[in-house]
Amino acid sequence: MCVHSYRSSQPDHWVQPRPHRDASLRRQAYGKVRPMHEPSWFERLLGRA
């Protein structure tokens, strides 16, 4: 059985922390922050969130 391993001086990209992004840039890319629970039509009608 032959075991091959790959070694690199660079760590894998998913191990690297992501660079900081300004909140306005995030909003441009993904839109407004939305709640985890979307209120139902009835809850919105009554003004409860």
mmCIF file of the N, C-alpha and C atoms, coordinates in Angstrom:
data_MODEL
# 
_entry.id   MODEL 
# 
loop_
_atom_site.group_PDB 
_atom_site.id 
_atom_site.type_symbol 
_atom_site.label_atom_id 
_atom_site.label_alt_id 
_atom_site.label_comp_id 
_atom_site.label_asym_id 
_atom_site.label_entity_id 
_atom_site.label_seq_id 
_atom_site.pdbx_PDB_ins_code 
_atom_site.Cartn_x 
_atom_site.Cartn_y 
_atom_site.Cartn_z 
_atom_site.occupancy 
_atom_site.B_iso_or_equiv 
_atom_site.pdbx_formal_charge 
_atom_site.auth_seq_id 
_atom_site.auth_comp_id 
_atom_site.auth_asym_id 
_atom_site.auth_atom_id 
_atom_site.pdbx_PDB_model_num 
ATOM 1   N N  . MET A 1 1  ? 0.851   -1.180 0.000  1.00 0.00 ? 1  MET A N  1 
ATOM 2   C CA . MET A 1 1  ? 0.000   0.000  0.000  1.00 0.00 ? 1  MET A CA 1 
ATOM 3   C C  . MET A 1 1  ? 0.893   1.238  0.000  1.00 0.00 ? 1  MET A C  1 
ATOM 4   N N  . CYS A 1 2  ? 0.563   2.167  -0.846 1.00 0.00 ? 2  CYS A N  1 
ATOM 5   C CA . CYS A 1 2  ? 1.360   3.385  -0.973 1.00 0.00 ? 2  CYS A CA 1 
ATOM 6   C C  . CYS A 1 2  ? 0.581   4.547  -0.351 1.00 0.00 ? 2  CYS A C  1 
ATOM 7   N N  . VAL A 1 3  ? 1.187   5.224  0.589  1.00 0.00 ? 3  VAL A N  1 
ATOM 8   C CA . VAL A 1 3  ? 0.526   6.341  1.257  1.00 0.00 ? 3  VAL A CA 1 
ATOM 9   C C  . VAL A 1 3  ? 1.204   7.627  0.806  1.00 0.00 ? 3  VAL A C  1 
ATOM 10  N N  . HIS A 1 4  ? 0.424   8.472  0.164  1.00 0.00 ? 4  HIS A N  1 
ATOM 11  C CA . HIS A 1 4  ? 0.938   9.755  -0.298 1.00 0.00 ? 4  HIS A CA 1 
ATOM 12  C C  . HIS A 1 4  ? 0.397   10.848 0.615  1.00 0.00 ? 4  HIS A C  1 
ATOM 13  N N  . SER A 1 5  ? 1.242   11.768 0.959  1.00 0.00 ? 5  SER A N  1 
ATOM 14  C CA . SER A 1 5  ? 0.777   12.918 1.723  1.00 0.00 ? 5  SER A CA 1 
ATOM 15  C C  . SER A 1 5  ? 1.260   14.174 1.020  1.00 0.00 ? 5  SER A C  1 
ATOM 16  N N  . TYR A 1 6  ? 0.457   15.191 1.111  1.00 0.00 ? 6  TYR A N  1 
ATOM 17  C CA . TYR A 1 6  ? 0.763   16.455 0.459  1.00 0.00 ? 6  TYR A CA 1 
ATOM 18  C C  . TYR A 1 6  ? 1.079   17.475 1.540  1.00 0.00 ? 6  TYR A C  1 
ATOM 19  N N  . ARG A 1 7  ? 2.234   18.061 1.463  1.00 0.00 ? 7  ARG A N  1 
ATOM 20  C CA . ARG A 1 7  ? 2.612   19.083 2.441  1.00 0.00 ? 7  ARG A CA 1 
ATOM 21  C C  . ARG A 1 7  ? 2.931   20.375 1.709  1.00 0.00 ? 7  ARG A C  1 
ATOM 22  N N  . SER A 1 8  ? 2.502   21.455 2.304  1.00 0.00 ? 8  SER A N  1 
ATOM 23  C CA . SER A 1 8  ? 2.735   22.764 1.722  1.00 0.00 ? 8  SER A CA 1 
ATOM 24  C C  . SER A 1 8  ? 3.123   23.720 2.838  1.00 0.00 ? 8  SER A C  1 
ATOM 25  N N  . SER A 1 9  ? 3.851   24.753 2.478  1.00 0.00 ? 9  SER A N  1 
ATOM 26  C CA . SER A 1 9  ? 4.208   25.747 3.483  1.00 0.00 ? 9  SER A CA 1 
ATOM 27  C C  . SER A 1 9  ? 3.014   26.645 3.810  1.00 0.00 ? 9  SER A C  1 
ATOM 28  N N  . GLN A 1 10 ? 2.040   26.692 2.914  1.00 0.00 ? 10 GLN A N  1 
ATOM 29  C CA . GLN A 1 10 ? 0.840   27.497 3.143  1.00 0.00 ? 10 GLN A CA 1 
ATOM 30  C C  . GLN A 1 10 ? -0.226  26.643 3.826  1.00 0.00 ? 10 GLN A C  1 
ATOM 31  N N  . PRO A 1 11 ? -0.845  27.132 4.902  1.00 0.00 ? 11 PRO A N  1 
ATOM 32  C CA . PRO A 1 11 ? -1.955  26.375 5.496  1.00 0.00 ? 11 PRO A CA 1 
ATOM 33  C C  . PRO A 1 11 ? -3.173  26.408 4.568  1.00 0.00 ? 11 PRO A C  1 
ATOM 34  N N  . ASP A 1 12 ? -4.082  25.485 4.766  1.00 0.00 ? 12 ASP A N  1 
ATOM 35  C CA . ASP A 1 12 ? -5.287  25.429 3.945  1.00 0.00 ? 12 ASP A CA 1 
ATOM 36  C C  . ASP A 1 12 ? -6.103  26.701 4.114  1.00 0.00 ? 12 ASP A C  1 
ATOM 37  N N  . HIS A 1 13 ? -6.816  27.092 3.046  1.00 0.00 ? 13 HIS A N  1 
ATOM 38  C CA . HIS A 1 13 ? -7.538  28.370 3.078  1.00 0.00 ? 13 HIS A CA 1 
ATOM 39  C C  . HIS A 1 13 ? -8.688  28.369 4.079  1.00 0.00 ? 13 HIS A C  1 
ATOM 40  N N  . TRP A 1 14 ? -9.297  27.217 4.365  1.00 0.00 ? 14 TRP A N  1 
ATOM 41  C CA . TRP A 1 14 ? -10.424 27.207 5.307  1.00 0.00 ? 14 TRP A CA 1 
ATOM 42  C C  . TRP A 1 14 ? -9.972  27.317 6.762  1.00 0.00 ? 14 TRP A C  1 
ATOM 43  N N  . VAL A 1 15 ? -8.663  27.220 6.996  1.00 0.00 ? 15 VAL A N  1 
ATOM 44  C CA . VAL A 1 15 ? -8.129  27.356 8.349  1.00 0.00 ? 15 VAL A CA 1 
ATOM 45  C C  . VAL A 1 15 ? -7.849  28.824 8.665  1.00 0.00 ? 15 VAL A C  1 
ATOM 46  N N  . GLN A 1 16 ? -7.624  29.612 7.636  1.00 0.00 ? 16 GLN A N  1 
ATOM 47  C CA . GLN A 1 16 ? -7.292  31.026 7.819  1.00 0.00 ? 16 GLN A CA 1 
ATOM 48  C C  . GLN A 1 16 ? -8.514  31.810 8.305  1.00 0.00 ? 16 GLN A C  1 
ATOM 49  N N  . PRO A 1 17 ? -8.332  32.736 9.260  1.00 0.00 ? 17 PRO A N  1 
ATOM 50  C CA . PRO A 1 17 ? -9.461  33.584 9.652  1.00 0.00 ? 17 PRO A CA 1 
ATOM 51  C C  . PRO A 1 17 ? -9.823  34.528 8.508  1.00 0.00 ? 17 PRO A C  1 
ATOM 52  N N  . ARG A 1 18 ? -11.099 34.848 8.425  1.00 0.00 ? 18 ARG A N  1 
ATOM 53  C CA . ARG A 1 18 ? -11.539 35.742 7.357  1.00 0.00 ? 18 ARG A CA 1 
ATOM 54  C C  . ARG A 1 18 ? -11.153 37.175 7.695  1.00 0.00 ? 18 ARG A C  1 
ATOM 55  N N  . PRO A 1 19 ? -10.803 37.973 6.697  1.00 0.00 ? 19 PRO A N  1 
ATOM 56  C CA . PRO A 1 19 ? -10.466 39.368 6.968  1.00 0.00 ? 19 PRO A CA 1 
ATOM 57  C C  . PRO A 1 19 ? -11.702 40.147 7.423  1.00 0.00 ? 19 PRO A C  1 
ATOM 58  N N  . HIS A 1 20 ? -11.474 41.213 8.186  1.00 0.00 ? 20 HIS A N  1 
ATOM 59  C CA . HIS A 1 20 ? -12.562 42.048 8.685  1.00 0.00 ? 20 HIS A CA 1 
ATOM 60  C C  . HIS A 1 20 ? -13.237 42.763 7.526  1.00 0.00 ? 20 HIS A C  1 
ATOM 61  N N  . ARG A 1 21 ? -14.554 42.784 7.537  1.00 0.00 ? 21 ARG A N  1 
ATOM 62  C CA . ARG A 1 21 ? -15.312 43.548 6.547  1.00 0.00 ? 21 ARG A CA 1 
ATOM 63  C C  . ARG A 1 21 ? -16.168 44.558 7.283  1.00 0.00 ? 21 ARG A C  1 
ATOM 64  N N  . ASP A 1 22 ? -16.188 45.755 6.773  1.00 0.00 ? 22 ASP A N  1 
ATOM 65  C CA . ASP A 1 22 ? -17.004 46.808 7.354  1.00 0.00 ? 22 ASP A CA 1 
ATOM 66  C C  . ASP A 1 22 ? -18.487 46.434 7.217  1.00 0.00 ? 22 ASP A C  1 
ATOM 67  N N  . ALA A 1 23 ? -19.298 46.854 8.166  1.00 0.00 ? 23 ALA A N  1 
ATOM 68  C CA . ALA A 1 23 ? -20.715 46.497 8.159  1.00 0.00 ? 23 ALA A CA 1 
ATOM 69  C C  . ALA A 1 23 ? -21.424 47.025 6.914  1.00 0.00 ? 23 ALA A C  1 
ATOM 70  N N  . SER A 1 24 ? -21.044 48.196 6.435  1.00 0.00 ? 24 SER A N  1 
ATOM 71  C CA . SER A 1 24 ? -21.696 48.743 5.241  1.00 0.00 ? 24 SER A CA 1 
ATOM 72  C C  . SER A 1 24 ? -21.369 47.912 4.004  1.00 0.00 ? 24 SER A C  1 
ATOM 73  N N  . LEU A 1 25 ? -20.156 47.363 3.931  1.00 0.00 ? 25 LEU A N  1 
ATOM 74  C CA . LEU A 1 25 ? -19.804 46.492 2.802  1.00 0.00 ? 25 LEU A CA 1 
ATOM 75  C C  . LEU A 1 25 ? -20.582 45.183 2.880  1.00 0.00 ? 25 LEU A C  1 
ATOM 76  N N  . ARG A 1 26 ? -20.758 44.660 4.097  1.00 0.00 ? 26 ARG A N  1 
ATOM 77  C CA . ARG A 1 26 ? -21.546 43.449 4.263  1.00 0.00 ? 26 ARG A CA 1 
ATOM 78  C C  . ARG A 1 26 ? -22.997 43.684 3.852  1.00 0.00 ? 26 ARG A C  1 
ATOM 79  N N  . ARG A 1 27 ? -23.533 44.837 4.223  1.00 0.00 ? 27 ARG A N  1 
ATOM 80  C CA . ARG A 1 27 ? -24.913 45.159 3.882  1.00 0.00 ? 27 ARG A CA 1 
ATOM 81  C C  . ARG A 1 27 ? -25.083 45.309 2.376  1.00 0.00 ? 27 ARG A C  1 
ATOM 82  N N  . GLN A 1 28 ? -24.084 45.901 1.704  1.00 0.00 ? 28 GLN A N  1 
ATOM 83  C CA . GLN A 1 28 ? -24.153 46.019 0.245  1.00 0.00 ? 28 GLN A CA 1 
ATOM 84  C C  . GLN A 1 28 ? -24.181 44.646 -0.411 1.00 0.00 ? 28 GLN A C  1 
ATOM 85  N N  . ALA A 1 29 ? -23.389 43.725 0.098  1.00 0.00 ? 29 ALA A N  1 
ATOM 86  C CA . ALA A 1 29 ? -23.282 42.400 -0.516 1.00 0.00 ? 29 ALA A CA 1 
ATOM 87  C C  . ALA A 1 29 ? -24.483 41.517 -0.201 1.00 0.00 ? 29 ALA A C  1 
ATOM 88  N N  . TYR A 1 30 ? -24.989 41.544 1.043  1.00 0.00 ? 30 TYR A N  1 
ATOM 89  C CA . TYR A 1 30 ? -25.989 40.570 1.479  1.00 0.00 ? 30 TYR A CA 1 
ATOM 90  C C  . TYR A 1 30 ? -27.333 41.168 1.858  1.00 0.00 ? 30 TYR A C  1 
ATOM 91  N N  . GLY A 1 31 ? -27.445 42.486 1.931  1.00 0.00 ? 31 GLY A N  1 
ATOM 92  C CA . GLY A 1 31 ? -28.711 43.098 2.314  1.00 0.00 ? 31 GLY A CA 1 
ATOM 93  C C  . GLY A 1 31 ? -28.830 43.248 3.826  1.00 0.00 ? 31 GLY A C  1 
ATOM 94  N N  . LYS A 1 32 ? -30.017 43.683 4.258  1.00 0.00 ? 32 LYS A N  1 
ATOM 95  C CA . LYS A 1 32 ? -30.252 43.916 5.677  1.00 0.00 ? 32 LYS A CA 1 
ATOM 96  C C  . LYS A 1 32 ? -30.162 42.630 6.474  1.00 0.00 ? 32 LYS A C  1 
ATOM 97  N N  . VAL A 1 33 ? -29.825 42.778 7.755  1.00 0.00 ? 33 VAL A N  1 
ATOM 98  C CA . VAL A 1 33 ? -29.840 41.643 8.672  1.00 0.00 ? 33 VAL A CA 1 
ATOM 99  C C  . VAL A 1 33 ? -31.299 41.302 8.950  1.00 0.00 ? 33 VAL A C  1 
ATOM 100 N N  . ARG A 1 34 ? -31.650 40.038 8.756  1.00 0.00 ? 34 ARG A N  1 
ATOM 101 C CA . ARG A 1 34 ? -33.023 39.600 8.963  1.00 0.00 ? 34 ARG A CA 1 
ATOM 102 C C  . ARG A 1 34 ? -33.104 38.737 10.206 1.00 0.00 ? 34 ARG A C  1 
ATOM 103 N N  . PRO A 1 35 ? -34.230 38.812 10.938 1.00 0.00 ? 35 PRO A N  1 
ATOM 104 C CA . PRO A 1 35 ? -34.363 38.012 12.156 1.00 0.00 ? 35 PRO A CA 1 
ATOM 105 C C  . PRO A 1 35 ? -34.443 36.526 11.831 1.00 0.00 ? 35 PRO A C  1 
ATOM 106 N N  . MET A 1 36 ? -34.086 35.699 12.810 1.00 0.00 ? 36 MET A N  1 
ATOM 107 C CA . MET A 1 36 ? -34.167 34.254 12.625 1.00 0.00 ? 36 MET A CA 1 
ATOM 108 C C  . MET A 1 36 ? -35.626 33.815 12.464 1.00 0.00 ? 36 MET A C  1 
ATOM 109 N N  . HIS A 1 37 ? -36.516 34.447 13.213 1.00 0.00 ? 37 HIS A N  1 
ATOM 110 C CA . HIS A 1 37 ? -37.934 34.099 13.163 1.00 0.00 ? 37 HIS A CA 1 
ATOM 111 C C  . HIS A 1 37 ? -38.673 35.207 12.427 1.00 0.00 ? 37 HIS A C  1 
ATOM 112 N N  . GLU A 1 38 ? -39.209 34.884 11.265 1.00 0.00 ? 38 GLU A N  1 
ATOM 113 C CA . GLU A 1 38 ? -40.006 35.860 10.527 1.00 0.00 ? 38 GLU A CA 1 
ATOM 114 C C  . GLU A 1 38 ? -41.403 35.891 11.149 1.00 0.00 ? 38 GLU A C  1 
ATOM 115 N N  . PRO A 1 39 ? -41.913 37.073 11.491 1.00 0.00 ? 39 PRO A N  1 
ATOM 116 C CA . PRO A 1 39 ? -43.270 37.123 12.045 1.00 0.00 ? 39 PRO A CA 1 
ATOM 117 C C  . PRO A 1 39 ? -44.291 36.699 10.988 1.00 0.00 ? 39 PRO A C  1 
ATOM 118 N N  . SER A 1 40 ? -45.333 36.046 11.427 1.00 0.00 ? 40 SER A N  1 
ATOM 119 C CA . SER A 1 40 ? -46.380 35.610 10.502 1.00 0.00 ? 40 SER A CA 1 
ATOM 120 C C  . SER A 1 40 ? -47.183 36.825 10.036 1.00 0.00 ? 40 SER A C  1 
ATOM 121 N N  . TRP A 1 41 ? -48.039 36.580 9.056  1.00 0.00 ? 41 TRP A N  1 
ATOM 122 C CA . TRP A 1 41 ? -48.865 37.658 8.529  1.00 0.00 ? 41 TRP A CA 1 
ATOM 123 C C  . TRP A 1 41 ? -49.743 38.234 9.639  1.00 0.00 ? 41 TRP A C  1 
ATOM 124 N N  . PHE A 1 42 ? -50.286 37.359 10.485 1.00 0.00 ? 42 PHE A N  1 
ATOM 125 C CA . PHE A 1 42 ? -51.157 37.803 11.570 1.00 0.00 ? 42 PHE A CA 1 
ATOM 126 C C  . PHE A 1 42 ? -50.376 38.605 12.609 1.00 0.00 ? 42 PHE A C  1 
ATOM 127 N N  . GLU A 1 43 ? -49.161 38.164 12.935 1.00 0.00 ? 43 GLU A N  1 
ATOM 128 C CA . GLU A 1 43 ? -48.328 38.903 13.900 1.00 0.00 ? 43 GLU A CA 1 
ATOM 129 C C  . GLU A 1 43 ? -47.961 40.280 13.355 1.00 0.00 ? 43 GLU A C  1 
ATOM 130 N N  . ARG A 1 44 ? -47.671 40.345 12.065 1.00 0.00 ? 44 ARG A N  1 
ATOM 131 C CA . ARG A 1 44 ? -47.365 41.651 11.465 1.00 0.00 ? 44 ARG A CA 1 
ATOM 132 C C  . ARG A 1 44 ? -48.592 42.547 11.464 1.00 0.00 ? 44 ARG A C  1 
ATOM 133 N N  . LEU A 1 45 ? -49.763 41.958 11.239 1.00 0.00 ? 45 LEU A N  1 
ATOM 134 C CA . LEU A 1 45 ? -51.001 42.726 11.231 1.00 0.00 ? 45 LEU A CA 1 
ATOM 135 C C  . LEU A 1 45 ? -51.266 43.345 12.601 1.00 0.00 ? 45 LEU A C  1 
ATOM 136 N N  . LEU A 1 46 ? -51.004 42.578 13.667 1.00 0.00 ? 46 LEU A N  1 
ATOM 137 C CA . LEU A 1 46 ? -51.227 43.072 15.027 1.00 0.00 ? 46 LEU A CA 1 
ATOM 138 C C  . LEU A 1 46 ? -50.057 43.892 15.557 1.00 0.00 ? 46 LEU A C  1 
ATOM 139 N N  . GLY A 1 47 ? -48.958 43.932 14.840 1.00 0.00 ? 47 GLY A N  1 
ATOM 140 C CA . GLY A 1 47 ? -47.806 44.713 15.265 1.00 0.00 ? 47 GLY A CA 1 
ATOM 141 C C  . GLY A 1 47 ? -46.941 44.027 16.290 1.00 0.00 ? 47 GLY A C  1 
ATOM 142 N N  . ARG A 1 48 ? -47.063 42.714 16.423 1.00 0.00 ? 48 ARG A N  1 
ATOM 143 C CA . ARG A 1 48 ? -46.226 41.959 17.369 1.00 0.00 ? 48 ARG A CA 1 
ATOM 144 C C  . ARG A 1 48 ? -45.098 41.301 16.598 1.00 0.00 ? 48 ARG A C  1 
ATOM 145 N N  . ALA A 1 49 ? -43.906 41.396 17.172 1.00 0.00 ? 49 ALA A N  1 
ATOM 146 C CA . ALA A 1 49 ? -42.771 40.779 16.481 1.00 0.00 ? 49 ALA A CA 1 
ATOM 147 C C  . ALA A 1 49 ? -42.079 39.761 17.322 1.00 0.00 ? 49 ALA A C  1 
# 
